[in-house]
Amino acid sequence: MRVSFLEIAKIEYNEAIDFYNKEKFGLGYEFSVEVDKTLQKILLFPNAWPFVSKRVR
């Protein structure tokens, strides 16, 4: 299984990291770690979420 994001989502993700880092030093890093943990859960348990469409859970 592969996780992929639209280019606009990648941009928004990076902007969110920058925003959180400006609010509090290191907070953007913590945010990115949580996103990574969540993506790992999705990869480990891909059937744990309901279908949104044929290609998206």
N, CA and C atoms as a LAMMPS dump frame, in Angstrom:
ITEM: TIMESTEP
0
ITEM: NUMBER OF ATOMS
171
ITEM: BOX BOUNDS ff ff ff
-5.0000000000000000e+02 5.0000000000000000e+02
-5.0000000000000000e+02 5.0000000000000000e+02
-5.0000000000000000e+02 5.0000000000000000e+02
ITEM: ATOMS id mol type element x y z
1 1 1 N 0.847 -1.174 0
2 1 2 C 0 0 0
3 1 3 C 0.89 1.235 0
4 2 1 N 0.352 2.262 -0.589
5 2 2 C 1.084 3.508 -0.735
6 2 3 C 0.217 4.66 -0.255
7 3 1 N 0.796 5.575 0.459
8 3 2 C 0.106 6.797 0.879
9 3 3 C 0.606 7.909 -0.013
10 4 1 N -0.319 8.662 -0.573
11 4 2 C 0.094 9.783 -1.412
12 4 3 C -0.808 10.987 -1.145
13 5 1 N -0.256 12.153 -1.406
14 5 2 C -0.966 13.4 -1.189
15 5 3 C -0.92 14.231 -2.457
16 6 1 N -1.964 14.983 -2.681
17 6 2 C -1.948 15.957 -3.765
18 6 3 C -0.897 17.009 -3.442
19 7 1 N -0.356 17.63 -4.45
20 7 2 C 0.672 18.657 -4.248
21 7 3 C 0.161 19.777 -3.339
22 8 1 N -1.091 20.165 -3.497
23 8 2 C -1.647 21.231 -2.665
24 8 3 C -1.695 20.808 -1.202
25 9 1 N -1.936 19.519 -0.945
26 9 2 C -1.944 19.017 0.436
27 9 3 C -0.539 19.047 1.024
28 10 1 N 0.462 18.737 0.213
29 10 2 C 1.854 18.802 0.681
30 10 3 C 2.208 20.232 1.076
31 11 1 N 1.773 21.177 0.266
32 11 2 C 2.041 22.589 0.547
33 11 3 C 1.352 22.994 1.851
34 12 1 N 0.097 22.602 1.999
35 12 2 C -0.648 22.953 3.204
36 12 3 C -0.018 22.317 4.444
37 13 1 N 0.435 21.077 4.318
38 13 2 C 1.1 20.38 5.425
39 13 3 C 2.355 21.146 5.861
40 14 1 N 3.183 21.525 4.909
41 14 2 C 4.402 22.279 5.232
42 14 3 C 4.082 23.641 5.828
43 15 1 N 3.029 24.281 5.339
44 15 2 C 2.614 25.561 5.903
45 15 3 C 2.132 25.392 7.342
46 16 1 N 1.446 24.285 7.617
47 16 2 C 0.975 24.012 8.975
48 16 3 C 2.161 23.818 9.92
49 17 1 N 3.174 23.081 9.469
50 17 2 C 4.377 22.891 10.285
51 17 3 C 5.02 24.24 10.586
52 18 1 N 5.157 25.079 9.58
53 18 2 C 5.747 26.415 9.781
54 18 3 C 4.915 27.242 10.757
55 19 1 N 3.598 27.192 10.59
56 19 2 C 2.702 27.946 11.464
57 19 3 C 2.88 27.515 12.918
58 20 1 N 2.85 26.199 13.161
59 20 2 C 2.986 25.705 14.529
60 20 3 C 4.353 26.033 15.115
61 21 1 N 5.388 25.983 14.309
62 21 2 C 6.716 26.345 14.8
63 21 3 C 6.806 27.821 15.171
64 22 1 N 6.046 28.667 14.477
65 22 2 C 6.033 30.092 14.818
66 22 3 C 5.26 30.342 16.11
67 23 1 N 4.238 29.497 16.351
68 23 2 C 3.455 29.645 17.581
69 23 3 C 4.272 29.221 18.799
70 24 1 N 5.02 28.127 18.655
71 24 2 C 5.84 27.617 19.752
72 24 3 C 6.965 26.788 19.153
73 25 1 N 8.171 27.065 19.56
74 25 2 C 9.331 26.357 19.041
75 25 3 C 9.151 24.846 19.213
76 26 1 N 9.308 24.114 18.106
77 26 2 C 9.226 22.652 18.15
78 26 3 C 7.835 22.088 17.969
79 27 1 N 6.814 22.928 18.043
80 27 2 C 5.446 22.433 17.927
81 27 3 C 5.169 21.877 16.531
82 28 1 N 5.74 22.489 15.52
83 28 2 C 5.583 21.97 14.156
84 28 3 C 6.195 20.595 14.012
85 29 1 N 7.333 20.397 14.658
86 29 2 C 7.971 19.082 14.654
87 29 3 C 7.063 18.054 15.33
88 30 1 N 6.495 18.414 16.482
89 30 2 C 5.59 17.507 17.183
90 30 3 C 4.383 17.167 16.302
91 31 1 N 3.859 18.154 15.618
92 31 2 C 2.743 17.943 14.708
93 31 3 C 3.122 16.947 13.62
94 32 1 N 4.297 17.118 13.022
95 32 2 C 4.715 16.225 11.941
96 32 3 C 4.939 14.796 12.443
97 33 1 N 5.413 14.657 13.673
98 33 2 C 5.584 13.321 14.258
99 33 3 C 4.217 12.637 14.41
100 34 1 N 3.218 13.382 14.866
101 34 2 C 1.88 12.809 15.024
102 34 3 C 1.277 12.419 13.678
103 35 1 N 1.484 13.249 12.66
104 35 2 C 1.002 12.913 11.321
105 35 3 C 1.683 11.634 10.844
106 36 1 N 2.978 11.531 11.059
107 36 2 C 3.713 10.332 10.645
108 36 3 C 3.209 9.093 11.374
109 37 1 N 2.961 9.207 12.676
110 37 2 C 2.429 8.072 13.437
111 37 3 C 1.075 7.628 12.877
112 38 1 N 0.247 8.59 12.542
113 38 2 C -1.067 8.279 11.999
114 38 3 C -0.946 7.586 10.646
115 39 1 N -0.055 8.064 9.8
116 39 2 C 0.151 7.426 8.497
117 39 3 C 0.663 5.998 8.668
118 40 1 N 1.521 5.775 9.648
119 40 2 C 2.016 4.425 9.906
120 40 3 C 0.876 3.498 10.34
121 41 1 N -0.048 4.006 11.162
122 41 2 C -1.214 3.212 11.576
123 41 3 C -2.069 2.851 10.37
124 42 1 N -2.245 3.8 9.473
125 42 2 C -3.021 3.548 8.264
126 42 3 C -2.36 2.451 7.44
127 43 1 N -1.041 2.508 7.326
128 43 2 C -0.326 1.492 6.553
129 43 3 C -0.376 0.119 7.222
130 44 1 N -0.333 0.089 8.542
131 44 2 C -0.384 -1.181 9.26
132 44 3 C -1.786 -1.794 9.274
133 45 1 N -2.801 -0.95 9.339
134 45 2 C -4.187 -1.407 9.449
135 45 3 C -5.06 -0.737 8.384
136 46 1 N -4.804 -1.022 7.12
137 46 2 C -5.494 -0.303 6.041
138 46 3 C -7.003 -0.533 5.979
139 47 1 N -7.481 -1.604 6.553
140 47 2 C -8.921 -1.887 6.498
141 47 3 C -9.677 -1.375 7.719
142 48 1 N -9.024 -0.64 8.574
143 48 2 C -9.635 -0.18 9.812
144 48 3 C -10.591 0.996 9.606
145 49 1 N -10.579 1.596 8.439
146 49 2 C -11.412 2.764 8.185
147 49 3 C -12.41 2.47 7.076
148 50 1 N -13.56 3.136 7.107
149 50 2 C -14.58 2.873 6.081
150 50 3 C -14.201 3.468 4.731
151 51 1 N -14.783 2.916 3.679
152 51 2 C -14.575 3.444 2.338
153 51 3 C -15.22 4.815 2.189
154 52 1 N -14.504 5.712 1.522
155 52 2 C -15.049 7.015 1.143
156 52 3 C -15.43 6.926 -0.342
157 53 1 N -14.593 6.248 -1.11
158 53 2 C -14.852 5.96 -2.508
159 53 3 C -14.119 4.668 -2.854
160 54 1 N -14.134 4.269 -4.122
161 54 2 C -13.466 3.03 -4.516
162 54 3 C -11.978 3.01 -4.175
163 55 1 N -11.324 4.157 -4.267
164 55 2 C -9.872 4.24 -4.064
165 55 3 C -9.467 4.89 -2.746
166 56 1 N -10.435 5.314 -1.944
167 56 2 C -10.114 6.074 -0.725
168 56 3 C -10.85 5.495 0.479
169 57 1 N -10.089 5.282 1.53
170 57 2 C -10.682 4.896 2.818
171 57 3 C -10.501 6.052 3.759
